């Protein structure tokens, strides 16, 4: 019987390596540990559960057994000024993986920059973190958390899970689909002009395009019409005076739901 902890080719993505664990503090943290130890990257780590899962802006991420917790480690994937495009590529890949595993067509919509929604309820979270290592390499880790069988009561957003939606999909099955679709989108992203095709795929699933939204940044709340994504994937808001404003980071809410 194969030791689950041993590194081996990733299911669905044989050009990547793969580790599987029963429990870890955080799959993102373990990926960075591997990077600091000299790992060349293109490594997936999946765990049955996490004791210290985290989301964007340092929020805790509930990590019970049965849901998907996986992270991918990339080393120097592209010039550092392009790393901000990766969350959108990851969101497209995960949305395609859900369709692939569930046998659906565009089951999920995307809330900027990378949340998956079903009927406005949050299905997953994606966390990108980057670090320059002591040897000068840049380690980029993308973590995925998907509610397969349970979902937490979130204070900021309504949540859901695949089982509640009527889809019996194991974390293992969804991971294999994700490893495959993420490989495709990473290959796409690395091609000249590749992000523009990812941007178009993202916009096809955009949850709030053309609607009035509020974006809560670290400094302020800004309300306007979600007009577009710019060429780098930043949110473009059209304000009441007709001017457009580009948002680089923030939490998005429908204008009448800013809990």
Buried (B, 14 or more C-beta within 10 A) or exposed (E): EEEEEEBEEBBBBEEBBBBBBEEBBBBBBBBBBBBEEEBEBBBBBBBBBBEEBBBBEEEEBBBBBBBBBBBBBBBBBBEEEBBBBBBBBBBBBBBBBBBBBBEEEEBBBBBBBBBBBBEBBBBBBBBBBBEEBEEEBBBBBBBBBBBBBBBBEBEEBBBBBBBBBEBEBBBEBBBBBBBBBBBBBBEBBEEEEBBEBBBEBBEEBBBBBEEBBBBBEEEEEBBBBBBBBBEBBBBBBBEEEEEEEEBEEBBBBBEEEBE
